[in-house]
Structure formats: structure tokens, C-alpha cells
Amino acid sequence: MIPPRTVAPRMQSGISVDKGLGVCAAVPDDPAVGASGIERQLASSQTREAVRSAAHRTLPGAPSWGRVLATTVSLWVGRRVARLRHPRMALVLTICVVAVAAAVVSVTQVGGTPSRTASAPRPHAAPPVWARGAAGTVRTQAATWVAGQLSSAETVGCDPLMCAALRAHGVAASRLMPVTSGAAGAGVVVASASADGQQDAPVLLASFGSGPSLVEVRTASPGGSAAYQRGVAADMAARRSAGTQLLHSQRIGVAGPAAAQLQAGQVDTRLLIMLAMLASQHPWRVVAFGAASPGVPLAQAPFREVTITGPDAADLATSLAMVRAQRSPYQPAQAAIVRLPGGQTVLRIDFAAPSPLGLLTGGASG
């Protein structure tokens, strides 16, 4: 074994660095290996030029030139390490070549083939015709409301652009009917105020925009406009009476704006009946009412959503199961246990539009 004092000078003299390529290789003193090692080949300017020109001709899917060079260096070292007489010299050579291979591959990946993320961004696709301009913004608002608030059992009459907006927001094409051929058979019409079929749907459910961009959501009344107005007045009186009774209940806590809305008859009949049913099982506190229809008086389109909280989580889960088990017209469109921004866990119940009339007076209508 070579004494330690003779190893260091031989290792030092056997390291050659080509700063141009970042190549680190060991040049053994063994004349059997020779002075024309791989480091001279890599340092050759002709070789570097060949590598650069060939890199531009690499076929898609072929291995990168960096990996080819790294593999070549590794194979060359494998043959020569076996011939080295000194194990420490072999170790130094292996470490250097591993570093060279990693550097070559890294440089090739960064500076050679462009990454996918560096490719030029594609131009944004133009918005569809129904979504363009101020009218498109109003159509989007109306389509969002219909998709989220209207009963899924309703057929919808619409003009071509509005139908396209409704389809884009998830309303099934099988529910849509063109109003250009009349709105016969459509339960709800979503179109401008002057569109065909709107005169046959006098009940306003929601309104969006104004002027030329106005979009209205309307439905027909079985007995005509006059009968509908009488039904609205009778239903309002019944909702006020039921709301006042709930305010006096010891099992339902209501305060602030929610109490005023109950007393004014501004809460959907289905919510009033649902609250009374839930109060027969557990005490509740009303957090808020919501889901008013835009552009429509509350007397005609009352609040259809309620948020309530109970004494514990078990009561919420039990009551949620009871709510979801109801049948039409008391089956909600959505019911879920949610967490408010402040961290409070509540039960939220949401009924779909339109609000039926006569559930408290015995003259129920869809």
C-alpha cells in the first residue's frame, strides 16, 4: 500500500479542470492510460461545436445530448477505473465524473431544450356571443340565478342567446324551449321584457339589468293576472299571522332584522312550516333569512332561505336528515350543515323559486 504522504501529490497532479466546459476528470500518471484522455476530447473546440450543432437536430423523443455525454463519460470511466492501480485515485475519478454528468445534464435541461412552462402563452379565447358586452353581463347574472334558485322541475322558455347562457351555467338543454315560437308549455320565461311569451307570464320572479339589457324571469298564473294578485294578498296575510305565532314561540328564538321580516310576512310559507316542524323536536335560534329574488317586492317573492342554530351538533345532524326526507312542496332545493365565518356551525335550508301560494289558506298553487 502506498504511504499516505505519497498519495496526495499523485491525486493533486492527476486532477485536470477544463473551465470552459466545467469538466472535472482525473488524469492518471499511468502511461498505459496515456495523456490523450477523455478530458482532451471534451476540451476540443471541434467537439464542443459538434455538440452544439447536433443539439438543434435532436429528434422529438430522443435522449438529450447532455445525457448522451454523461453516459459516454461514465462508460469511459468504468473501463479505466478497473485499470487504475490505486483505489483512492479510482474513487476521486468516479466522484468527479458523477459531478460532471450531473452538471452536463443540468445545463442541457436549462439551456438546451425549452421547458413547457417557458413556451409562449396562448391568446385568450374570445368570450361567446351571449357573454359579450353589458347585455352579456346581465345574461350571466340571470343564468346564474336560474341555475341556482329555480326549481329543477321547471321548463324554461328563452331566446337563443339566453338559452346558450343557461346551458353554459348547467341548465339541461331538455328543460329549455325557444320563445320565438311561443312559450306554450314553458313554466318560466327568461328573456327581455318585449320578448315573445312574456305577455303570457305575468308573474315576475326576478329581474336583472335595465333598459335594452333588461332580462326578466317570469311565470304564468293558472287563473290569470287578477287571480294571482288576489292570491298574493291572501298569502301575505297568512304569512304575517304565521310569522307572529312563531315570534311568540318559546322554542324559536328570533331577533333583529329576522324578527321584523317574520312579522311583515316576508318569509316563504314553506320556511314557516319547516321552522314549526323543527321546533317541535328541538329549540332553535334563527340566525338570518335570505335568498330574496332581485328586482321583485318581498310581498310577491319572499325570502326562501333560513339559517338556524341549535343547542348541539347532534341536533343539527338529526334535523338535517328530517329536512331532507320531506316531500314536495316541502322538500328543499338545498339543505346542509355549514360553518359561518365566525366559526359557528349552523343548519341552512334553501327552497327553490317560485314560492307557492295558498299553502296556509288551502288554495295551494305551484
Rosetta blueprint (number, residue, H / E / L):
1 M L
2 I L
3 P L
4 P H
5 R H
6 T H
7 V H
8 A H
9 P H
10 R H
11 M H
12 Q H
13 S H
14 G L
15 I E
16 S E
17 V E
18 D E
19 K L
20 G L
21 L L
22 G L
23 V E
24 C E
25 A E
26 A E
27 V L
28 P L
29 D L
30 D L
31 P L
32 A L
33 V L
34 G L
35 A L
36 S L
37 G L
38 I H
39 E H
40 R H
41 Q H
42 L H
43 A H
44 S L
45 S H
46 Q H
47 T H
48 R H
49 E H
50 A H
51 V H
52 R H
53 S H
54 A H
55 A H
56 H L
57 R L
58 T L
59 L L
60 P L
61 G L
62 A L
63 P L
64 S L
65 W H
66 G H
67 R H
68 V H
69 L H
70 A H
71 T H
72 T H
73 V H
74 S H
75 L H
76 W H
77 V H
78 G H
79 R H
80 R H
81 V H
82 A L
83 R L
84 L L
85 R L
86 H L
87 P H
88 R H
89 M H
90 A H
91 L H
92 V H
93 L H
94 T H
95 I H
96 C H
97 V H
98 V H
99 A H
100 V H
101 A H
102 A H
103 A H
104 V H
105 V H
106 S H
107 V H
108 T H
109 Q H
110 V H
111 G H
112 G L
113 T L
114 P L
115 S L
116 R H
117 T H
118 A H
119 S L
120 A L
121 P L
122 R L
123 P L
124 H L
125 A L
126 A L
127 P L
128 P L
129 V H
130 W H
131 A H
132 R L
133 G H
134 A H
135 A H
136 G H
137 T H
138 V H
139 R H
140 T H
141 Q H
142 A H
143 A H
144 T H
145 W H
146 V H
147 A H
148 G H
149 Q H
150 L E
151 S L
152 S L
153 A L
154 E L
155 T L
156 V E
157 G E
158 C E
159 D L
160 P H
161 L H
162 M H
163 C H
164 A H
165 A H
166 L H
167 R H
168 A H
169 H L
170 G L
171 V L
172 A L
173 A H
174 S H
175 R H
176 L E
177 M E
178 P E
179 V H
180 T H
181 S H
182 G L
183 A L
184 A L
185 G L
186 A L
187 G L
188 V E
189 V E
190 V E
191 A E
192 S L
193 A L
194 S L
195 A L
196 D L
197 G L
198 Q H
199 Q H
200 D H
201 A L
202 P L
203 V E
204 L E
205 L E
206 A E
207 S E
208 F E
209 G L
210 S L
211 G H
212 P H
213 S H
214 L L
215 V E
216 E E
217 V E
218 R E
219 T E
220 A L
221 S L
222 P L
223 G L
224 G H
225 S H
226 A H
227 A H
228 Y H
229 Q H
230 R H
231 G H
232 V H
233 A H
234 A H
235 D H
236 M H
237 A H
238 A H
239 R H
240 R H
241 S H
242 A H
243 G H
244 T H
245 Q H
246 L H
247 L H
248 H L
249 S L
250 Q L
251 R L
252 I E
253 G E
254 V L
255 A L
256 G L
257 P H
258 A H
259 A H
260 A H
261 Q H
262 L H
263 Q H
264 A L
265 G L
266 Q L
267 V E
268 D L
269 T H
270 R H
271 L H
272 L H
273 I H
274 M H
275 L H
276 A H
277 M H
278 L H
279 A H
280 S L
281 Q L
282 H L
283 P L
284 W E
285 R E
286 V E
287 V E
288 A E
289 F E
290 G E
291 A L
292 A L
293 S L
294 P L
295 G L
296 V L
297 P L
298 L L
299 A L
300 Q L
301 A L
302 P L
303 F E
304 R L
305 E E
306 V E
307 T E
308 I E
309 T E
310 G L
311 P L
312 D L
313 A H
314 A H
315 D H
316 L H
317 A H
318 T H
319 S H
320 L H
321 A H
322 M H
323 V H
324 R H
325 A L
326 Q L
327 R L
328 S L
329 P L
330 Y L
331 Q L
332 P L
333 A L
334 Q E
335 A E
336 A E
337 I E
338 V E
339 R E
340 L L
341 P L
342 G L
343 G L
344 Q L
345 T E
346 V E
347 L E
348 R E
349 I E
350 D E
351 F L
352 A L
353 A E
354 P L
355 S L
356 P L
357 L E
358 G L
359 L L
360 L L
361 T L
362 G L
363 G L
364 A L
365 S E
366 G L
